[in-house]
Amino acid sequence: MAEKILQVKDLQTSFFTDAGEVRAVNSISFDLEAGKVLGIVGESGSGKSVTAYSILQILSFPGKVIGGQILFHGKDLLTCSEREMQEIRGDKISIIFQDPMTSLNPVYSVGNQIVEAIRLHTDRRGKEARDRAIELLDLVGINDPERRIRQYPHELSGGMRQRVMIAMALACEPDILIADEPTTALDVTIQAQILELINELQRKLNMAVIMITHDLGIIADICDDIIVMYAGSVCERGSTDDIFYDSRHEYTKGLLASIPKREKSEELLTPIAGTPLDLLNMPAGCPFAPRCDACMKICLSERPPERLIGGQHYASCWINDLHELQKQQQELEAE
């Protein structure tokens, strides 16, 4: 069995606002094995990015991790000092942010910014650091890296800026690469190239990757395991095959139904009804109940526990309990 390099246990992150406490991440747990790709999927506001920022401890005020553990190679990152976290960020765990234009400093050349990351976390200096920056630009598929290294972010296309961000994230060959919606601001053609690049680099460098996205369709061929989040909680988790071919939560089924089907291009998309939950006013029962077509009475009053479906496949949905009861009833009748 592969080593579990990251173990998130009962993580709880809240934002303390004037209107009240927003529980952005509500007691979630998952493991990440070395060399594996984990997908975290959900709508905007589901807690995907806050989970990543909690791991790296880069939450904006008034966000705060209020409970749980984040074990990296067995060490709880929540007990680390800021100095210790600065050594881990970029060196051991790197992140690619959503929008490369706002993540790159517009007044410095891309070369200066990559070299800064190299100098911060390695002993390379001067020409050696610059040569490493050129090597990284070449690694991520940027043509003529010797010239590009002198250019500024505004002189590059969106796809090239995202490749620069990937190069910076890979500067120290981290154990874990977190890709936070890395294709959001890109057109479809460039999206495919960036995803293929991340997949190729993951295999070449044997990194573990956390891929955060709102679109199940774009990660089908990349991820080994998938976590589906809704309203700050994990509603289903399992292997890619479990999620795509044996989904057991109504929200997961809704996400799958909303993926355009190439062979049925004339069919209308099937959106999930309603709007995302107001995290200041969480319901007593299942968070997805107000938008669920299969909602039952118990869904409105009691939160469903996470049930083992089989193997490493888990789901939090009362319908699974109903199906199990129906199955037991049928078996009794058959006897």
Secondary structure as UniProt FT lines:
FT   STRAND          4..17
FT   TURN            18..19
FT   STRAND          20..33
FT   TURN            34..35
FT   STRAND          37..41
FT   TURN            44..45
FT   HELIX           48..56
FT   TURN            61..62
FT   STRAND          63..72
FT   TURN            73..74
FT   STRAND          75..76
FT   HELIX           77..79
FT   HELIX           82..88
FT   TURN            90..92
FT   STRAND          93..96
FT   HELIX           100..103
FT   TURN            106..107
FT   HELIX           110..121
FT   HELIX           126..139
FT   TURN            140..141
FT   HELIX           145..148
FT   TURN            149..150
FT   HELIX           153..155
FT   HELIX           158..169
FT   TURN            170..172
FT   STRAND          176..180
FT   TURN            182..185
FT   HELIX           188..205
FT   STRAND          208..213
FT   HELIX           216..219
FT   TURN            220..222
FT   STRAND          225..230
FT   TURN            231..232
FT   STRAND          233..239
FT   HELIX           240..245
FT   HELIX           250..257
FT   HELIX           262..264
FT   TURN            265..266
FT   TURN            279..280
FT   TURN            287..288
FT   HELIX           289..291
FT   TURN            293..294
FT   HELIX           297..301
FT   STRAND          307..310
FT   TURN            311..312
FT   STRAND          313..315
FT   HELIX           318..334
//
